[in-house]
């Protein structure tokens, strides 16, 4: 199992250069059965990372470019009247896939953004009173530009909370950027990557994550983190029970990626920035998400 996971990471590193930790965070999110939000400036490789992960994992991939004129039906599908049979026939939208890339999701209107709420929470689509279950595995990888950019609609808290993790790629290091310039970018290599696993094997890995042991002492630490965010005046609002579950699941995934069948406090600390960074907001609105998370880690001791 450890060799399979390392093969996935190595294959992704061939395209996304110099971002090993971000790749590991993204894979932990997927193994924990979560949706991933990638936030950064345009041109940082957000779309390429999403496409590469789908290719390496051997999954069906759909991409939707979110714009201000995009409608919910463009994502979910629509029923069209069939004159020959005198019935309405449903035409599935791009959401009926394994990996849905919602590219620049915050450029769409709130109405279109809300079309993803049921999809991400329930793994199904309800249209005209009929519910249709999505293929498994299914997860959304969304990219978004910084909210101060022109033409963006900030994601509401209810939408942000649907994402198990949020990561940022950032600028590449000097060596990685030199290799990137020499190879003319990594996107052209995506189609040549052979899948490391298939959907059945991914489902087995996701099931194995749920079996990673969590001790009572580690649950005490998790609850202490949650309690601190709810009682400290530094935060506008505390972490929800859903965030607590997300932190536990991501810690289990990280432990498995490290080759262990049990989780330790370091696993929680490794994934906390990705899980809590987009959920916590300082009451003063003057601190970055990194500062908020660092304060949380420094304030709660491991019991």
C-alpha positions as CSV (number, residue, x, y, z in Angstrom):
1,X,0.0,0.0,0.0
2,X,2.8,2.4,0.9
3,X,4.5,1.7,-2.5
4,X,1.2,2.5,-4.3
5,X,0.8,5.8,-2.6
6,X,4.5,6.7,-3.2
7,X,4.0,5.9,-6.9
8,X,1.1,8.3,-7.1
9,X,3.1,11.0,-5.5
10,X,6.1,10.4,-7.7
11,X,4.0,10.5,-10.9
12,X,2.4,13.7,-9.9
13,X,5.7,15.3,-9.0
14,X,6.9,14.7,-12.6
15,X,4.3,17.3,-13.7
16,X,3.9,19.6,-10.7
17,X,7.5,20.5,-9.9
18,X,8.8,21.4,-6.5
19,X,5.4,21.1,-4.7
20,X,5.7,17.8,-2.9
21,X,3.9,18.9,0.3
22,X,1.0,20.4,-1.6
23,X,0.7,17.2,-3.6
24,X,0.7,15.1,-0.4
25,X,-2.0,17.4,1.1
26,X,-4.2,17.0,-2.0
27,X,-3.8,13.3,-2.0
28,X,-4.6,13.1,1.7
29,X,-7.8,15.0,1.0
30,X,-8.8,12.6,-1.7
31,X,-8.0,9.5,0.4
32,X,-10.2,11.0,3.2
33,X,-13.1,11.2,0.7
34,X,-13.1,15.0,0.6
35,X,-13.3,17.8,-1.8
36,X,-10.3,20.0,-2.5
37,X,-10.2,23.8,-3.0
38,X,-7.0,25.2,-4.6
39,X,-6.7,29.0,-4.1
40,X,-3.9,31.0,-5.7
41,X,-3.0,33.5,-8.4
42,X,-3.7,32.7,-12.1
43,X,-1.0,30.7,-13.7
44,X,0.3,28.8,-10.7
45,X,-0.6,25.3,-11.9
46,X,-4.0,24.8,-10.1
47,X,-5.7,23.3,-13.1
48,X,-2.7,21.2,-14.1
49,X,-2.6,19.7,-10.6
50,X,-6.3,18.7,-10.7
51,X,-5.9,17.2,-14.2
52,X,-2.7,15.3,-13.2
53,X,-4.3,13.8,-10.1
54,X,-7.3,12.5,-12.1
55,X,-4.9,11.0,-14.7
56,X,-2.7,9.4,-12.1
57,X,-5.6,7.9,-10.2
58,X,-7.2,6.5,-13.4
59,X,-10.4,8.4,-13.0
60,X,-13.0,9.9,-15.4
61,X,-12.4,13.7,-15.5
62,X,-14.6,16.6,-16.4
63,X,-13.8,20.3,-16.4
64,X,-16.2,23.2,-16.1
65,X,-14.9,26.7,-16.6
66,X,-17.0,28.9,-14.2
67,X,-18.1,32.2,-15.6
68,X,-20.7,34.8,-14.6
69,X,-23.1,33.6,-17.2
70,X,-22.9,29.9,-16.2
71,X,-26.2,28.3,-15.2
72,X,-26.8,25.4,-12.8
73,X,-28.1,23.3,-15.6
74,X,-24.8,23.7,-17.4
75,X,-23.3,21.7,-14.5
76,X,-26.0,19.3,-13.4
77,X,-27.8,18.5,-16.6
78,X,-31.2,19.3,-18.1
79,X,-34.3,17.5,-19.3
80,X,-35.1,18.0,-23.0
81,X,-38.4,17.1,-24.6
82,X,-38.1,14.2,-27.0
83,X,-40.7,14.8,-29.7
84,X,-40.4,11.3,-31.2
85,X,-41.3,9.5,-27.9
86,X,-43.3,12.4,-26.4
87,X,-41.3,12.3,-23.2
88,X,-38.7,14.4,-21.4
89,X,-35.2,12.9,-21.6
90,X,-32.5,13.8,-19.1
91,X,-29.1,14.8,-20.4
92,X,-26.5,14.5,-17.7
93,X,-24.2,17.4,-17.1
94,X,-20.4,17.2,-16.6
95,X,-21.0,16.6,-12.8
96,X,-21.6,12.9,-13.7
97,X,-18.0,11.9,-13.5
98,X,-15.4,10.9,-10.9
99,X,-13.4,14.1,-10.8
100,X,-15.1,17.4,-11.4
101,X,-12.8,20.3,-11.9
102,X,-14.7,23.5,-11.0
103,X,-12.2,25.9,-12.6
104,X,-12.3,29.5,-11.1
105,X,-15.4,28.6,-9.1
106,X,-15.7,32.0,-7.6
107,X,-16.2,33.7,-11.0
108,X,-19.7,32.2,-11.1
109,X,-22.8,33.8,-9.4
110,X,-23.9,32.5,-6.0
111,X,-26.9,30.8,-7.7
112,X,-24.6,28.7,-9.8
113,X,-22.2,28.1,-7.0
114,X,-25.1,26.7,-4.9
115,X,-25.7,24.0,-7.5
116,X,-22.7,22.2,-6.1
117,X,-24.0,22.1,-2.5
118,X,-26.1,18.8,-2.8
119,X,-23.5,17.4,-5.1
120,X,-20.6,17.8,-2.6
121,X,-22.6,16.9,0.5
122,X,-24.8,14.0,-0.7
123,X,-23.0,12.8,-3.9
124,X,-26.3,13.1,-5.9
125,X,-28.3,15.4,-8.1
126,X,-32.0,16.2,-7.6
127,X,-33.7,17.7,-10.6
128,X,-37.4,17.9,-11.2
129,X,-38.1,15.7,-8.2
130,X,-35.9,12.9,-9.3
131,X,-32.6,12.0,-7.5
132,X,-29.7,10.6,-9.5
133,X,-26.7,9.2,-7.7
134,X,-23.2,10.2,-8.9
135,X,-20.5,7.7,-9.8
136,X,-18.1,6.6,-7.1
137,X,-15.5,7.6,-6.3
138,X,-16.6,11.2,-6.7
139,X,-14.9,14.4,-5.6
140,X,-14.7,18.1,-6.6
141,X,-11.5,19.9,-7.1
142,X,-12.2,23.6,-7.3
143,X,-9.8,26.4,-8.1
144,X,-10.4,30.0,-7.2
145,X,-8.6,33.3,-7.7
146,X,-8.0,35.6,-4.7
147,X,-11.2,37.3,-3.8
148,X,-9.9,40.7,-4.4
149,X,-9.6,40.0,-8.1
150,X,-12.1,41.7,-10.4
151,X,-15.1,39.6,-11.4
152,X,-15.2,37.2,-8.5
153,X,-18.0,36.3,-6.1
154,X,-16.7,35.2,-2.7
155,X,-17.8,31.7,-1.7
156,X,-20.2,31.7,1.3
157,X,-19.3,29.9,4.5
158,X,-21.7,27.0,3.7
159,X,-19.9,26.4,0.4
160,X,-16.4,26.7,1.9
161,X,-17.3,24.2,4.6
162,X,-18.1,21.6,2.0
163,X,-14.4,21.5,1.0
164,X,-12.5,19.2,3.3
165,X,-9.2,21.0,2.5
166,X,-7.9,24.2,1.0
167,X,-4.3,24.5,-0.2
168,X,-2.2,27.1,-2.0
169,X,0.6,26.3,-4.5
170,X,2.6,29.5,-4.4
171,X,5.5,30.4,-6.6
172,X,7.9,27.6,-7.5
173,X,11.5,27.5,-6.1
174,X,14.4,28.5,-8.3
175,X,15.4,25.0,-9.3
176,X,11.8,23.9,-10.0
177,X,11.1,27.0,-12.1
178,X,14.3,26.4,-14.1
179,X,13.2,22.9,-14.9
180,X,9.7,24.2,-15.7
181,X,11.1,26.7,-18.2
182,X,13.3,24.0,-19.8
183,X,10.4,21.7,-20.3
184,X,7.9,24.4,-21.6
185,X,5.5,23.6,-18.7
186,X,4.1,20.5,-17.3
187,X,0.6,20.4,-18.8
188,X,1.7,18.8,-22.1
189,X,3.0,15.8,-20.1
190,X,-0.3,15.0,-18.4
191,X,-1.7,12.9,-21.2
192,X,1.5,10.8,-21.3
193,X,1.2,9.8,-17.6
194,X,0.1,6.3,-17.0
195,X,-2.5,5.7,-14.2
196,X,-0.9,4.3,-11.0
197,X,-4.2,2.8,-9.8
198,X,-7.8,2.6,-10.9
199,X,-11.1,3.6,-9.3
200,X,-11.5,0.2,-7.5
201,X,-8.1,0.5,-5.9
202,X,-8.8,4.0,-4.9
203,X,-12.0,3.0,-3.2
204,X,-10.0,0.3,-1.3
205,X,-7.5,2.9,-0.2
206,X,-10.3,5.2,1.0
207,X,-11.8,2.4,3.0
208,X,-8.4,1.6,4.5
209,X,-8.1,5.2,5.7
210,X,-11.2,4.7,7.8
211,X,-9.6,1.8,9.6
212,X,-6.5,3.8,10.8
213,X,-6.6,3.7,14.6
214,X,-7.3,6.9,16.5
215,X,-6.5,6.6,20.3
216,X,-8.6,8.3,23.0
217,X,-5.6,10.5,23.8
218,X,-5.5,11.8,20.2
219,X,-9.3,12.4,20.3
220,X,-8.7,14.4,23.5
221,X,-6.2,16.5,21.5
222,X,-8.6,17.0,18.6
223,X,-11.4,18.1,21.0
224,X,-9.0,20.5,22.7
225,X,-8.3,22.1,19.4
226,X,-12.0,22.4,18.6
227,X,-12.8,23.7,22.1
228,X,-10.1,26.4,21.9
229,X,-11.5,27.9,18.7
230,X,-14.9,28.0,20.2
231,X,-13.9,29.8,23.4
232,X,-11.1,32.1,22.3
233,X,-12.0,35.7,21.5
234,X,-9.4,35.6,18.8
235,X,-11.7,33.8,16.4
236,X,-15.0,35.1,14.9
237,X,-16.5,31.6,15.2
238,X,-15.2,28.2,16.3
239,X,-14.7,25.1,14.2
240,X,-17.9,23.0,13.6
241,X,-18.3,19.3,14.3
242,X,-18.0,18.8,10.6
243,X,-14.6,20.4,10.7
244,X,-13.6,18.1,13.6
245,X,-14.6,15.1,11.5
246,X,-12.6,16.5,8.6
247,X,-9.5,16.9,10.8
248,X,-9.8,13.3,12.1
249,X,-10.2,11.9,8.6
250,X,-7.3,13.8,7.1
251,X,-5.1,12.9,10.0
252,X,-5.9,9.2,9.3
253,X,-5.1,9.7,5.7
254,X,-1.8,11.4,6.5
255,X,-0.9,8.5,8.9
256,X,-1.5,6.0,6.2
257,X,0.6,7.9,3.7
258,X,3.4,7.9,6.3
259,X,3.1,4.1,6.5
260,X,1.4,3.8,9.9
261,X,-1.8,2.1,10.9
262,X,-2.4,4.6,13.7
263,X,-2.5,8.4,13.9
264,X,-0.4,10.6,16.1
265,X,-0.5,14.3,17.0
266,X,2.0,15.1,14.3
267,X,-0.5,13.9,11.7
268,X,-3.2,16.3,13.0
269,X,-0.7,19.1,13.0
270,X,0.4,18.4,9.4
271,X,-3.1,18.6,8.0
272,X,-4.5,21.3,10.3
273,X,-3.6,24.3,8.0
274,X,-5.4,22.7,5.1
275,X,-8.5,21.7,7.1
276,X,-8.9,24.8,9.3
277,X,-7.3,27.6,7.3
278,X,-10.5,28.3,5.3
279,X,-12.9,27.7,8.2
280,X,-11.3,29.9,10.8
281,X,-11.5,33.7,10.7
282,X,-9.9,36.1,13.1
283,X,-12.2,38.4,15.0
284,X,-10.0,41.3,14.0
285,X,-9.9,40.3,10.2
286,X,-6.3,41.5,10.2
287,X,-4.5,38.1,10.4
288,X,-3.7,35.7,7.6
289,X,-5.0,32.1,7.8
290,X,-1.5,30.9,8.4
291,X,-1.2,33.1,11.5
292,X,-4.5,31.9,12.8
293,X,-3.6,28.3,12.5
294,X,-0.1,28.8,14.0
295,X,-1.7,30.5,17.0
296,X,-4.0,27.6,17.4
297,X,-1.2,25.1,17.3
298,X,0.9,27.1,19.7
299,X,-2.0,27.5,22.1
300,X,-3.1,23.9,22.5
301,X,-0.6,21.5,24.1
302,X,-0.6,17.8,23.2
303,X,-2.0,16.0,26.2
